[in-house]
Amino acid sequence: MNDVLDQSDIDALLAAVDSGDIEEETTAGQLFSRHRRDLDQVEIRSYDFKRPERVSKEQMRSLETLHESFGRIFGAAISGFIRTIVEVKVATTEQMTYSEFIASLPNPTAFNLIRAEQLEGMICLELSPLIVYPLVDRMLGGASNELFIPQRALTVIEVRLLGVVLSRALKALSEAWEGIRKLDFTLVETESNPHLVQIVPPNEVVVVIGFEIKMGARAGTMNLCIPFNVIEPLMPELSAQSWFNVQRDADDVEFAKRITESLSGAVLSVGGTLAETTLTLDDLMNLSVGDLIVTDKPAVQPVVLTVEGEKKMLAHIGQHRGNRALKILRPIRADDRV
């Protein structure tokens, strides 16, 4: 039996559907979930298994803003260390699979594994040889203007010198993440071939923040690869509004703490002004021992207590344990004539 319809059969079926003689068959979709949900309010979105996106755009913007702060802190720290200006800026922020990230890296490179005790899993921090060797040369006293970039793995000495730079990078990263959660990052291992390191399955989603590092005439890249399963517990806290609020509150508290600590150790000069009057230059030149200077202020009126020359309090003069003392009465008001 031939199951292929000719054009006349197709036209007849379409006409029957249009006229209502044949109803179009509809199939209701079924959703399977561990939790009971109202199917009318469930949002259904298409999902590409080859290009999964598990981090929302709002969370990606928060991550970009957070690591812009990391770039500024790290740039300032490394500039002071090697005594030259180093700029660190966020160039890209995207999510991809781990295999795509590894395929985009050169070989050899400085591939560093980082761990935070508060998180499960490891993070990758990759530095391009185009900037690693100039940094090492600068730490050894070179100018790195005409430095040749070798295509080889780092030596043991170069890895140790790079570790000094990475320690400042991890400290800056901890400081940048402090607005979300206090994280203590430590360096686990440094590898030259990224293809030999597999911290997550190849198809696992990772967030890659790309940085551009400039040091004089030299420039290179740095990539921070964060697997999604590592920061998944922090994702609810990465919404833009909550992050900015937490960061602002944390900054305010830290700023107030620093101001309080600085003021508590400040030394101020405090004095008591008994009375004030005016003299002519002739009277001042003719003063001698035993002369009396008369003021318009009665002796029973309180003394003006000054702090760094500014009139702040009214006080009574007296003695305390054999020493001259001032007993504070009240602050000076705007209507006081002192």
Steps between C-alpha positions, in 0.01 A plus 500: 500500500637837400508743803615798294228766440477672167428871461123451462479308829699772679272775361191304610633459856588870529155600374332265749701651787410854392130414472490330840418153375828377651630640829870561534651259751673671790722337757542646845855519623590326822743630758675267737641642822575399855280783625132565426461823303226696331554417132335826388767707676805292409741680267630273224817605321704334230828340612800438279706214639798603287496861628347485848441825689447436867594848621252781440600827335444686827737266682755533220490878537553463874798273441644750252460789746649295782808407298545855375561579865745208513686642199540840664622353829739256332636768266573735790662223706729374224589856391630580847688171516696521173523882504335559161146568383296185428142525372260208542161534327213261433485428126234225470252316718336191353389150581605194304588137548824402666624330183450820300695697761793256494503498118535880494818503714855493365744223587719560695345754735481576873197295607439540875253303711337691786289373785278674753432316824143632509417359152497152348730453201781700343535816287750562219706818459692503172765759416634540148878460450489839324459665842649236731856526367502885504381489863771253595762704312387816680528331842855396411596861418455499122326762288309237290490737201669264253433178689470183291197286596615135503263221397571271793368411841592711801807400695489432873644844579251671269213309663616620843520861380158472337368370832582837657280670239226240544495548878408864444243402241331256740497761776336749262250232392405431862455871562278536192279205603471620859181692412328169414669259739835477674714264291862404563666401171817290498723385214493121458716431194651662190498310170637597158278275285129580558390185313641286782273659761134405524331644805145445364348288219560640147134595450466674838401867486766749613502878530812652345602857587770623263738777609741716306826581680719788382846575634671775304540383140414141596149356507351159565186322612382333817198268519311405813298182447231432763301175462130546554480225762762688707308828527151348479443551877579871452276562198195626698726765655632618165197698392604854414282675758598284797869510404511879481312534831730257678807661349386850599413394856830316534688804373316731740573279801863456402541874434346591837724247672813644341398857588429402860834324536683800355321756717544301821876541479500867404663747746311823568601805702241609757518829688294732718463869420446699820429837337579709194570873461672742266810710560667774306854443383616782728341336808653166403849651474466671839389191692714408798497252785210563738273676251137389484310435177130565557238320287126551468428141599391435861706243689189289576426434133603158357820439309486433126649159415665490156597198285769578243415869542127449440259599781301188591400488870435711808677387819586599856862521605610311809737237634514122474761308700713810528485585131314775318181358347198607299155360580286502185160659539345478152579547130507854365174596329454735208348771722791500750717812491848368569 
